[in-house]
Amino acid sequence: MNGRLAEPGLDPVVQFLLLCDYAAADGRGKLTIVGQFQTIHARALPAAHPRLFIVFGWRGMQAHTYRVIISPPDNDSAVIFQTEEMQVSREQAAWGNSIIEVLGLRFQQPGTHWVKLICDGWKIADHPLVVQYEPRK
């Protein structure tokens, strides 16, 4: 995987990438997004986050293969979460939204983790996920 963002103007285009507590789409593609965030507060480490959703909108995917990974701070090549590779068919390629549910995500350390959208081996978008350690008093 190349760590750089893909060149501007090339397919695909990510219109948004966010993290939230819940997301769903109706039959016409209308999104419902609840509790958008980018910081998780942990009272102990390792920490587990029971459930979150990764939501992104795209256009121009043109039958590409994509996946989502989350990497820890200070180790861009390590992975703490990874989806299977997903295919976008030509019939779906003009535009769309994707929702990924993540259950039981575990964090070993505080700091800025990165949620990355990888398309055909290229990182096309990323979003910070900050784990803020606040020990119990």
Rosetta blueprint (number, residue, H / E / L):
1 M L
2 N E
3 G E
4 R E
5 L E
6 A L
7 E L
8 P L
9 G L
10 L L
11 D L
12 P L
13 V E
14 V E
15 Q E
16 F E
17 L E
18 L E
19 L E
20 C E
21 D E
22 Y E
23 A E
24 A E
25 A E
26 D L
27 G L
28 R L
29 G L
30 K L
31 L E
32 T E
33 I E
34 V E
35 G E
36 Q E
37 F E
38 Q L
39 T E
40 I E
41 H E
42 A E
43 R L
44 A L
45 L L
46 P L
47 A E
48 A E
49 H E
50 P E
51 R E
52 L E
53 F E
54 I E
55 V E
56 F E
57 G E
58 W E
59 R E
60 G L
61 M L
62 Q L
63 A L
64 H L
65 T E
66 Y E
67 R E
68 V E
69 I E
70 I E
71 S E
72 P L
73 P L
74 D L
75 N L
76 D L
77 S L
78 A L
79 V L
80 I L
81 F E
82 Q E
83 T L
84 E L
85 E L
86 M E
87 Q E
88 V L
89 S L
90 R H
91 E H
92 Q H
93 A L
94 A L
95 W E
96 G E
97 N E
98 S E
99 I E
100 I E
101 E E
102 V E
103 L E
104 G E
105 L E
106 R E
107 F E
108 Q L
109 Q L
110 P L
111 G E
112 T E
113 H E
114 W E
115 V E
116 K E
117 L E
118 I E
119 C E
120 D L
121 G L
122 W E
123 K E
124 I E
125 A E
126 D E
127 H E
128 P E
129 L E
130 V E
131 V E
132 Q E
133 Y E
134 E L
135 P L
136 R L
137 K L
